[in-house]
Amino acid sequence: MAAWLVRALAGALVGLFYRRVEVSGVDRVPHTGPLIVAANHQNGLVDAMLVLATLPRPLRPVAKAPLFRHPLIGPFLRLAGALPVERRQDPGSDPRRNAETFAAVRYALLAADAVLIFPEGVSQPEPALMALRTGAARMLLEAAVGSSRPAALLPVGLVFHEPGRFRDGQALVSVGRPVRTDDCVALHATDPQAAVRQLTERLAEALRQQIVEAEDRQTLRLLRLAESVWRHETGARREPAAAWLQRAARAWAWLRATAPAEADRLRREMEAYAADLARLGVAPGQLSRDYEPAAVARYVVHEVTPVLVALPLALVGVALHALPYRLTAVAARALRPEDDVEATYKIAAGLILFPLAWALEAWLAWWLAGGVGLALFLLALVPAGLLALTWRDRLASVGAEAHALRQFLLQRSVHESLAERRRALAGELERMAARVPPAVLTGDPGGR
C-alpha cells in the first residue's frame, strides 16, 4: 500500500509539473529479484520522483540523511522505505554511520527488494555525467558475498528540457540494459578495490549511453535546435529525439576535437539562426507551413473552437487556483533556488501553498453560501483545475500558432528567408555528420 501511494503521489506531481514525460526501455526492468537502479542526478528531488513514478517496481531510494529531518520530504522518504546516507559535506553528518546504510541495503537486497541510488552523489544542472562515487558498486558487491543471487545493476538516464519551468518542461526516463557484474563479483573475493573500480567505470559508461552529454546547457539547446531543423527538413522523425541528440552530442564533441574551426563556424550559424527565430517568435516547424485558407480553417475548427467552448469552465478552474499558483511563483522567486533544484522548490512550495489556499477558499465558500457553496467548491476543485490546466496548454499552442501566422502575413520575406536558412543548415549538418566515424556515433570509446 505504501509503495502504491508513493508511486501515485510522485506520478501526480511530475505529471502536473511537466508537459511531457517519456519512458523508454521499461521492459528491461527485472520483475523480481534483488535490484540496484542507478540514475544520473541533474534535477534535485524530482529525479527520484521521476524514477519512482515510471519504473514498474517499488524502489527504496538512498537519500542524504538531512532530508529525513525535513518536515515535508522526510515523511515521503519514510513512506518509500528510503535509506539514509551520511555525506561528509552535510552539516552534522557522521560518515561512520554509513555502515548501517550498507547493512540496510544488504538486507533489502537479500529480501529481493529494489534500491534506487544516484551514484554521482550530488545534483548538478549541467548536461554531463560527474565522476561516480563508488557506493553503488560497493553496495552490490558487498551484498553479493554469500548470496546465491547477486543484485542486477540497472542504469537509468534522465534527460530534461527546461526542467525548472512549469508545464514547459519535458523529461525522458531512459532505461538501459543491466550492467554485467558477474566477473566483478568473482574478482571481489580476491581484489575488492579493483572490483569496485571496474564496476564503477562500467556503470559510468552504461549511464553515458542513456543520457545526452554536452559541454554546457547552451550547447544542448543548440543541439535541440539542430534536431528540430533536421526533423522538419527530412519530413519525419526516424528515431526518438533523445537518441538523435545522443548521436549529435557525440558527433559534436568529435568535430570540436578534430575540426574546431568548422565546428565553431557551424555553432555561430546555429546561434544566429536561433536568435533570429527568437526575434521573430517562431519555431523551426512553423516555417514549413504555407497557411493556405483551407488549412487555417481546419485548424480553427479542430484547435481554436475547443478552446473557446471550454473557456467558461476553464475560467472557473483558473479562478479557484489563481491564488496558490501566484503564491507559489512568488515563493519560488523569493527563495532563488539553484537551477538543479528549481523544480524541487516549486513543487515543495506548491505542496504547502495550494492546500492552504484551498482551505481559505473553502472557508470563504462556506461563509458566503453555506453548505451548498462549500459542496459546490469541493466538487468543482479537482475537475475544474485539470480542465484549466489542459485549456492553458492548448491556449498556449493556439497562441503560438496565431503569432506565427501573423508573422508570416506581415513579414513573409523574412519567414521565407528563415525557411531557406533552415534548409541550408540541414544540408550542412548532413555533410558534417557524414565525416564522423560510425563508432563515435554509437558511443564506442575506441572510435573516439
Residue, then its C-alpha position, 0 to 999 in steps of 0.5 A: m500500500a505504501a509503495w502504491l501511494v508513493r508511486a501515485l503521489a510522485g506520478a501526480l506531481v511530475g505529471l502536473f509539473y511537466r508537459r511531457v514525460e517519456v519512458s523508454g526501455v521499461d521492459r528491461v526492468p527485472h520483475t523480481g529479484p534483488l535490484i540496484v537502479a542507478a540514475n544520473h542526478q541533474n534535477g534535485l528531488v524530482d529525479a527520484m520522483l521521476v524514477l519512482a513514478t515510471l519504473p514498474r517496481p517499488l524502489r527504496p531510494v538512498a537519500k542524504a540523511p538531512l532530508f529525513r529531518h525535513p518536515l515535508i520530504g522526510p515523511f515521503l522518504r519514510l513512506a518509500g522505505a528510503l535509506p539514509v546516507e551520511r555525506r561528509q559535506d552535510p552539516g552534522s553528518d557522521p560518515r561512520r554511520n554509513a555502515e548501517t546504510f550498507a547493512a540496510v541495503r544488504y538486507a533489502l537486497l537479500a529480501a529481493d527488494a529494489v534500491l534506487i541510488f544516484p551514484e554521482g552523489v550530488s545534483q548538478p544542472e549541467p548536461a554531463l555525467m560527474a565522476l561516480r562515487t563508488g557506493a553503488a558498486r560497493m553496495l552490490l558487491e558487498a551484498a553479493v558475498g554469500s548470496s546465491r543471487p547477486a543484485a542486477l545493476l540497472p542504469v537509468g538516464l534522465v534527460f530534461h528540457e527546461p526542467g525548472r519551468f512549469r508545464d514547459g518542461q519535458a523529461l525522458v526516463s531512459v532505461g538501459r540494459p543491466v550492467r554485467t557484474d558477474d566477473c566483478v563479483a568473482l574478482h571481489a573475493t580476491d581484489p575488492q578495490a579493483a572490483v569496485r573500480q571496474l564496476t564503477e567505470r562500467l556503470a559510468e559508461a552504461l549511464r553515458q549511453q542513456i543520457v545526452e552529454a554536452e559541454d554546457r546547457q547552451t550547447l544542448r539547446l543548440l543541439r535541440l535546435a539542430e534536431s528540430v531543423w533536421r526533423h522538419e527538413t527530412g519530413a519525419r522523425r526516424e528515431p526518438a529525439a533523445a537518441w538523435l541528440q545522443r548521436a549529435a552530442r557525440a558527433w559534436a564533441w568529435l568535430r570540436a576535437t578534430a575540426p574546431a574551426e568548422a565546428d565553431r563556424l557551424r555553432r555561430e550559424m546555429e546561434a544566429y539562426a536561433a536568435d533570429l527565430a527568437r526575434l521573430g517568435v517562431a519555431p523551426g516547424q512553423l516555417s514549413r507551413d504555407y497557411e493556405p485558407a483551407a488549412v487555417a480553417r481546419y485548424v480553427v475548427h479542430e484547435v481554436t473552437p475547443v478552446l473557446v467552448a471550454l473557456p467558461l469552465a476553464l475560467v472557473g478552474v483558473a479562478l479557484h487556483a489563481l491564488p496558490y499558483r501566484l503564491t507559489a511563483v512568488a515563493a519560488r522567486a523569493l527563495r532563488p533556488e539553484d537551477d538543479v533544484e528549481a523544480t524541487y522548490k516549486i513543487a515543495a512550495g506548491l505542496i504547502l501553498f495550494p492546500l492552504a489556499w484551498a482551505l481559505e477558499a473553502w472557508l470563504a465558500w462556506w461563509l458566503a453560501g453555506g453548505v451548498g457553496l462549500a459542496l459546490f467548491l469541493l466538487a468543482l476543485v479537482p475537475a475544474g483545475l485539470l480542465a484549466l490546466t489542459w485549456r492553458d496548454r492548448l491556449a498556449s499552442v493556439g497562441a503560438e500558432a496565431h503569432a506565427l501566422r501573423q508573422f508570416l502575413l506581415q513579414r513573409s520575406v523574412h519567414e521565407s528567408l528563415a525557411e531557406r536558412r533552415r534548409a541550408l543548415a540541414g544540408e550542412l549538418e548532413r555533410m558534417a555528420a557524414r565525416v564522423p566515424p560510425a563508432v563515435l556515433t554509437g558511443d564506442p570509446g575506441g572510435r573516439 
